[in-house]
Amino acid sequence: MPNPARASARRTFLAVVLALVVGLVALVLLQPDAPPATQTRAQGATAARGGGTTHAMAEPTPISPPAYLAWIPGGFSSSFRDHVRTADRLAATVVIAGDTRWLTASHHADGTVADDPVPPFAIPLDAFAVNPVEYAPFLPGELRDEITWALNAGEGVLGARSAKLRGIGVGGTLSFGGRQVRIGAVVPDETIGWSELLVSRQVGDGLGIVDDRYLLAQPAGAITEAGWERLVAGLLPEGTPIRTVAPGGSTYMRVASGVNPPIVMKRRFGEFAARVDPEDPAYLTIDPRWVATHLATRSVPLLGGVTCNVAFFPPLVRALRQVEREGLGSLIHSTAGCFNARTVARDPTAPPSNHAYGAAIDINAPENAYGAAPTMDERVVAIFERWGFRWGGDFLIPDGMHFEYGTPPSG
């Protein structure tokens, strides 16, 4: 005859074991989507043998040495890099070149295909190029040799998010038409300026990376933020618009440091393949499959029908509803739209605009022309910022009509 006490104990034991298993599974599933800290060559070799990508165990992100940042619209002149190296009070400088390059294929270390966009479409990639010797002082000590070794060997360095998006690691390759770059390291995004791909200047020249986008510097002594701005301004033609940032002054210490870099936009709104308009290279034709999956036309408060990324509608609707609730609806008169497949500032070598992702909207455009003093009501701006938008009126060249995806509100 069954022993009731023993049966009860068995049921209790099984319940405890089941609870522990469920708890462990939940703990794994609820881990944040954090990028891997780095990937070594040995791990890349392991990934190649196994036909996959093996990342390092989660570790604290290595900290780069403090650096001052400066950038100007459109990039620096070809002579600026030599000029800044002669400047007094600067112990180390590096000018980083950066352009959108068009990825035609990527492969895993074992040769299997990772990306294979259908011609004539290709994937816009945010690629930077540096002189490894000049860049070395700005790298974390624990990653300096890994990164400079790869660059000096003519190999590319991927940011962790870029590697995860591609699904490739060390030993993999990226193809740009007839040119191919082998991946020599995968590192935290912050380490390489949130670029998707970093190469040496020599490799960059072959890929067509020609525009000097931003400057990092380490002063020889103490310097104030105002002093840093005056120093850089003195190296440029008088009246040049300039944005300077002290160490740690922005999340993204790179060109356009106040807005999300392309890799962040891709992770949030989906990566697309596209082709350049042969008559106007600042405009793109995006793969219709991406358009069908990621874009929709919906009616939103105050503006009516707009075509946006489906992931962009929730914050947009919430912001507009709050504008209505606070009795400010009459301040919004018109929209110039959301989706527009073009590059930033219509620069053919710049990254796709947030409008190309359907993740920005232009409001009251006639009264807020690009480059003019904004007239957007500050209360409307405050509401949009509360819902995680960035306002173009704060850009180096003001764009008062423009609200784009920024950081989602907490809570």
C-alpha positions in Angstrom: 0.0 0.0 0.0 1.5 3.4 -0.9 3.0 5.4 1.9 1.1 8.8 1.9 4.0 10.6 3.5 6.6 9.3 1.0 4.3 10.2 -1.9 3.8 13.7 -0.5 7.6 14.1 -0.1 8.1 12.9 -3.7 5.6 15.4 -5.0 7.3 18.2 -3.0 10.7 17.3 -4.4 9.5 17.2 -8.0 7.8 20.6 -7.5 11.0 22.1 -6.2 13.0 20.7 -9.1 10.5 21.9 -11.6 10.5 25.4 -10.1 14.3 25.5 -10.3 14.3 24.5 -14.0 11.6 27.0 -14.9 13.5 29.7 -13.0 16.8 28.9 -14.8 15.1 28.9 -18.2 13.4 32.3 -17.5 16.8 33.7 -16.3 18.4 32.8 -19.6 15.5 34.0 -21.8 15.3 37.4 -20.0 19.0 38.2 -20.3 19.5 41.6 -22.1 20.6 41.7 -25.7 24.1 42.8 -24.8 26.8 42.7 -27.5 29.8 40.5 -26.9 32.9 42.2 -25.5 35.3 41.0 -28.1 36.3 38.0 -30.2 39.8 36.7 -30.4 41.5 35.0 -33.3 41.4 31.7 -31.5 37.6 32.1 -31.0 37.3 33.0 -34.7 39.2 29.8 -35.7 36.8 27.8 -33.5 33.8 29.5 -35.2 35.3 28.6 -38.6 35.7 25.0 -37.7 32.2 24.8 -36.3 30.6 26.8 -39.1 29.3 29.5 -36.8 30.3 32.5 -34.8 31.6 32.2 -31.3 31.7 35.3 -29.2 33.6 35.9 -25.9 31.8 35.5 -22.6 30.1 38.6 -21.4 32.7 41.0 -19.9 32.8 44.6 -18.9 33.2 46.8 -22.0 36.9 48.0 -22.2 37.1 51.7 -21.6 38.8 53.9 -24.3 41.1 56.7 -23.1 39.4 60.1 -22.8 39.2 61.9 -26.1 37.8 65.2 -27.4 35.6 65.1 -30.4 35.0 67.6 -33.3 33.2 67.4 -36.6 31.7 69.7 -39.2 28.9 69.3 -41.8 30.1 67.4 -44.9 33.5 66.6 -43.4 37.0 68.2 -43.2 39.1 69.3 -46.1 41.8 67.0 -47.4 44.5 69.2 -45.8 43.0 69.3 -42.3 44.5 66.0 -41.2 48.0 67.3 -41.7 47.2 70.7 -40.4 45.8 69.4 -37.1 48.8 67.3 -36.4 50.9 70.5 -36.1 48.6 72.1 -33.6 50.0 73.2 -30.3 48.5 71.7 -27.1 47.5 68.4 -28.8 49.4 65.3 -27.8 47.6 62.9 -30.1 45.1 63.3 -33.0 43.4 61.0 -35.4 41.0 62.1 -38.2 38.6 59.3 -39.1 37.3 59.0 -42.7 33.9 57.5 -43.2 31.5 56.8 -46.1 28.7 54.5 -46.9 30.0 51.5 -48.9 27.7 49.0 -50.7 27.9 45.4 -49.5 27.3 42.9 -52.3 27.9 39.7 -50.3 29.3 38.4 -47.0 30.5 35.0 -46.1 31.2 33.0 -42.9 34.8 31.8 -42.2 34.0 28.4 -43.7 32.9 30.1 -47.0 29.2 29.7 -46.6 27.0 32.7 -47.6 25.8 35.1 -44.9 24.4 38.0 -47.0 23.4 37.6 -50.6 21.4 40.7 -51.7 19.8 40.2 -55.1 21.3 42.5 -57.8 20.9 45.3 -58.5 20.4 45.8 -54.7 23.2 46.0 -52.2 23.4 46.7 -48.4 24.5 50.2 -47.3 27.3 49.7 -44.7 28.7 52.4 -42.4 32.4 52.1 -43.0 35.3 54.1 -41.4 39.0 54.2 -42.2 41.9 55.2 -39.9 45.7 55.3 -39.8 46.4 52.5 -37.2 49.3 54.3 -35.7 47.3 57.5 -35.2 44.3 55.5 -33.9 46.2 53.4 -31.3 46.3 56.0 -28.5 42.5 56.2 -28.6 42.0 52.4 -28.1 41.6 50.5 -24.8 44.9 48.9 -23.8 43.5 45.4 -23.7 42.2 45.7 -27.3 44.9 47.9 -28.9 47.1 45.1 -30.2 44.2 43.1 -31.5 42.7 46.0 -33.5 46.0 47.5 -34.8 47.2 44.1 -35.8 44.1 43.5 -37.9 44.2 46.9 -39.5 48.0 46.7 -40.3 47.3 43.2 -41.8 44.8 44.8 -44.2 41.9 43.2 -42.4 38.6 44.7 -41.2 37.3 45.2 -37.7 33.6 44.7 -37.0 31.6 46.3 -34.2 29.8 43.6 -32.1 26.3 44.7 -33.3 27.5 44.6 -36.9 28.9 41.1 -36.4 25.7 39.9 -34.8 23.5 41.5 -37.6 25.7 39.8 -40.3 26.0 36.6 -38.3 29.7 36.5 -39.1 32.9 36.8 -37.1 36.7 36.5 -37.3 37.7 34.9 -40.6 34.5 35.9 -42.4 34.6 38.2 -45.4 32.7 41.2 -46.7 32.5 41.8 -50.4 32.1 45.2 -52.1 31.8 44.5 -55.8 35.2 43.1 -56.8 36.8 44.0 -53.5 36.8 41.7 -50.4 37.7 42.4 -46.8 38.6 39.6 -44.4 37.5 40.2 -40.7 40.3 40.2 -38.3 38.6 41.2 -35.1 35.2 41.8 -33.5 35.1 44.4 -30.7 32.6 46.5 -28.8 30.9 49.1 -30.9 32.1 52.0 -28.7 35.7 51.1 -29.4 35.4 51.8 -33.1 33.1 54.8 -33.1 29.9 52.7 -33.6 31.0 52.0 -37.2 29.8 48.8 -38.8 33.3 48.2 -40.4 36.7 49.8 -39.6 39.6 49.4 -41.9 43.0 51.0 -42.5 43.4 54.1 -44.6 45.1 52.0 -47.3 42.2 49.5 -47.5 39.7 52.4 -47.2 41.2 54.0 -50.3 40.6 50.9 -52.2 37.0 50.8 -51.1 36.4 54.4 -51.9 36.3 55.8 -48.3 37.4 59.3 -49.0 35.6 61.8 -46.7 37.3 62.8 -43.4 34.3 62.9 -41.1 35.5 63.6 -37.5 38.5 64.3 -35.3 39.5 62.8 -32.0 42.2 64.4 -29.9 44.1 64.2 -26.6 45.3 67.5 -25.3 48.9 67.8 -24.0 47.5 69.4 -20.8 44.3 70.6 -19.2 41.8 72.3 -21.5 38.3 73.5 -21.1 35.4 72.7 -23.4 35.4 76.3 -24.6 39.1 76.2 -25.1 38.8 73.0 -27.2 36.2 74.6 -29.4 38.4 77.7 -29.9 41.4 75.5 -30.7 39.6 73.6 -33.4 37.8 76.6 -34.8 41.2 78.3 -35.2 42.2 75.5 -37.6 39.2 76.0 -39.9 38.0 78.7 -42.2 36.3 81.5 -40.3 32.6 80.9 -39.8 32.7 77.1 -40.3 29.9 75.5 -38.3 31.5 73.1 -35.8 30.3 70.7 -33.1 32.8 70.0 -30.3 32.3 67.5 -27.5 34.3 66.9 -24.4 35.2 63.3 -23.3 32.1 61.3 -22.6 29.9 64.2 -23.7 27.8 62.0 -26.0 26.7 58.4 -26.3 28.2 58.2 -29.7 31.6 59.9 -29.9 31.6 60.1 -33.7 30.4 62.3 -36.5 26.8 63.4 -35.9 27.3 62.4 -32.3 23.8 63.5 -31.2 21.9 61.0 -33.5 21.8 57.3 -33.7 24.4 55.7 -35.9 23.2 53.4 -38.8 23.9 50.2 -36.8 21.4 51.3 -34.1 18.8 52.2 -36.7 19.2 48.8 -38.5 18.8 46.9 -35.2 15.6 48.8 -34.4 14.0 49.2 -37.8 15.4 46.5 -40.0 18.3 46.5 -42.4 17.5 47.0 -46.1 19.2 46.5 -49.4 18.8 49.2 -52.0 20.2 50.6 -55.2 21.4 54.2 -55.9 19.3 56.3 -58.3 21.6 56.7 -61.3 20.3 60.2 -62.0 20.6 61.4 -58.4 22.9 59.2 -56.2 21.5 60.9 -53.0 18.2 59.0 -53.6 17.6 55.2 -53.2 15.3 52.6 -54.4 14.8 50.1 -51.6 14.2 46.4 -52.0 10.4 46.1 -52.3 10.5 43.1 -49.9 11.8 45.3 -47.1 9.2 47.9 -47.9 6.4 45.4 -47.8 7.6 44.0 -44.5 8.6 47.2 -42.6 6.4 50.1 -44.0 2.7 50.8 -43.6 0.4 53.7 -44.3 -1.8 54.6 -41.4 -3.9 57.5 -40.1 -2.4 59.2 -37.0 -3.8 62.0 -34.9 -3.5 65.6 -36.2 -1.6 64.5 -39.4 -3.9 62.0 -41.1 -2.4 59.4 -43.4 1.4 58.9 -43.3 3.7 56.2 -44.5 6.2 55.1 -41.8 8.1 52.2 -40.4 5.6 50.0 -38.4 8.0 50.2 -35.4 7.8 54.0 -35.6 4.1 54.4 -35.2 3.7 53.7 -31.5 5.9 56.6 -30.2 4.6 58.9 -32.9 0.9 58.2 -32.1 1.6 58.6 -28.3 3.4 61.9 -28.8 0.6 63.3 -31.1 -2.1 62.1 -28.7 -0.4 64.0 -25.8 -0.2 67.1 -28.0 -4.0 66.8 -28.4 -4.6 66.2 -24.7 -2.6 69.3 -23.7 -4.7 71.5 -26.1 -1.8 72.1 -28.5 -3.2 70.5 -31.6 -3.7 73.8 -33.4 0.1 74.2 -33.3 0.6 71.4 -35.8 -0.5 72.5 -39.2 1.0 70.1 -41.7 3.4 67.2 -42.4 5.9 66.8 -45.2 5.9 63.0 -44.6 7.8 60.3 -42.9 9.3 57.8 -45.4 11.7 59.2 -47.9 14.4 57.0 -49.4 17.4 59.3 -49.5 20.8 59.9 -47.7 21.5 62.3 -44.9 21.6 65.9 -46.2 21.4 64.4 -49.7 25.1 63.6 -49.5 25.7 60.6 -51.9 28.4 59.1 -49.6 26.5 59.7 -46.3 24.4 57.0 -44.6 20.7 56.6 -45.4 18.6 59.2 -43.6 16.3 58.2 -40.8 13.6 59.0 -43.3 14.8 56.1 -45.4 14.0 53.8 -42.5 10.6 55.5 -42.1 11.7 56.6 -38.7 11.5 60.3 -38.9 8.7 62.8 -39.6 8.7 66.4 -40.8 6.1 68.7 -39.2 5.2 72.3 -40.1 7.8 72.3 -42.9 6.9 75.7 -44.5 7.6 77.5 -41.2 10.7 75.5 -40.4 12.9 75.3 -43.5 16.1 73.4 -43.3 18.9 75.8 -42.1 16.5 78.5 -41.0 15.8 79.5 -37.4 13.2 77.1 -36.1 9.7 78.3 -35.1 8.4 75.0 -33.7 6.6 75.6 -30.4 8.8 74.5 -27.5 5.9 72.8 -25.8 5.5 70.5 -28.8 9.2 69.9 -28.9 9.1 68.9 -25.2 6.3 66.4 -25.7 8.1 64.7 -28.6 11.3 64.6 -26.6 9.4 63.0 -23.7 8.5 60.2 -26.1 12.0 59.6 -27.1 12.3 61.7 -30.3 15.3 63.9 -31.2 14.4 67.3 -32.6 16.2 68.6 -35.7 16.1 72.2 -34.3 19.1 71.2 -32.1 21.2 70.0 -35.1 24.4 71.8 -36.1 22.5 73.0 -39.2 19.0 73.4 -37.7 16.1 71.4 -39.2 13.2 72.6 -37.2 10.5 70.5 -39.0 12.3 67.3 -38.2 11.6 64.8 -35.4 13.4 61.4 -35.5 13.7 58.3 -33.5 16.0 58.8 -30.6 15.9 56.9 -27.3 12.7 55.3 -26.1 11.4 56.7 -22.8 12.1 54.7 -19.7 9.3 53.1 -17.8 
